[in-house]
Amino acid sequence: MSAEFDITETLDVKGASCPMPVVKTKSAIDDLAEGEILEVLATDSGSMSDIDGWASGTDGVELLGQEEADDVYKHYVRKTE
């Protein structure tokens, strides 16, 4: 399965462990315009639940999808406001 989104920017946080994937994702999202999509590439399996939880509890962002392939976890986050 491969997500198809119109990616605005890709954030590579491979090798980083909790909480850095979420911290760097928040920082990168802050730099985007409304409607733009950030692809986050991580190797920390905990990033699946961490980014999901962060997006669920954060106004202005929407988690569009997540997938795992070849030990890389991909997260797609849209800035909504």
WOBELBEL-V497031 format. One record per residue. N is the residue number from 1. RES is the residue in three letters. OMEGA is omega in radians with two decimals (none if undefined). NEAR is the number of other C-alpha atoms within 8 Angstrom. Layout:
N&RES&OMEGA&NEAR + N&RES&OMEGA&NEAR
This chain:
1&MET&3.13&3 + 2&SER&-3.14&4 + 3&ALA&3.10&7 + 4&GLU&3.11&4 + 5&PHE&3.07&6 + 6&ASP&-3.02&5 + 7&ILE&3.08&9 + 8&THR&-3.06&8 + 9&GLU&3.07&7 + 10&THR&3.11&9 + 11&LEU&-3.14&10 + 12&ASP&3.09&7 + 13&VAL&3.13&12 + 14&LYS&-3.12&9 + 15&GLY&3.13&7 + 16&ALA&3.10&10 + 17&SER&-3.09&7 + 18&CYS&0.14&10 + 19&PRO&-2.97&6 + 20&MET&3.11&9 + 21&PRO&3.13&13 + 22&VAL&-3.14&12 + 23&VAL&-3.12&8 + 24&LYS&3.09&9 + 25&THR&3.12&10 + 26&LYS&-3.14&8 + 27&SER&-3.13&8 + 28&ALA&3.13&10 + 29&ILE&3.14&10 + 30&ASP&-3.11&6 + 31&ASP&-3.11&6 + 32&LEU&3.05&9 + 33&ALA&3.12&7 + 34&GLU&3.10&8 + 35&GLY&-3.14&8 + 36&GLU&-3.04&10 + 37&ILE&3.10&14 + 38&LEU&2.99&15 + 39&GLU&3.14&13 + 40&VAL&3.10&14 + 41&LEU&-3.09&13 + 42&ALA&3.05&15 + 43&THR&3.12&12 + 44&ASP&-3.11&11 + 45&SER&3.11&7 + 46&GLY&3.14&7 + 47&SER&3.13&14 + 48&MET&-3.14&10 + 49&SER&-3.10&7 + 50&ASP&-3.11&10 + 51&ILE&3.07&11 + 52&ASP&3.14&10 + 53&GLY&3.12&8 + 54&TRP&-3.11&9 + 55&ALA&-3.13&12 + 56&SER&-3.08&8 + 57&GLY&-3.07&6 + 58&THR&3.05&7 + 59&ASP&3.04&5 + 60&GLY&3.09&7 + 61&VAL&3.11&11 + 62&GLU&3.06&10 + 63&LEU&-3.10&12 + 64&LEU&-3.13&8 + 65&GLY&3.10&8 + 66&GLN&3.06&11 + 67&GLU&3.11&10 + 68&GLU&3.10&8 + 69&ALA&3.10&6 + 70&ASP&3.10&4 + 71&ASP&3.03&6 + 72&VAL&3.14&10 + 73&TYR&-3.11&16 + 74&LYS&-3.13&11 + 75&HIS&-3.14&15 + 76&TYR&-3.06&13 + 77&VAL&3.09&14 + 78&ARG&3.04&14 + 79&LYS&-3.03&14 + 80&THR&3.09&8 + 81&GLU&none&7
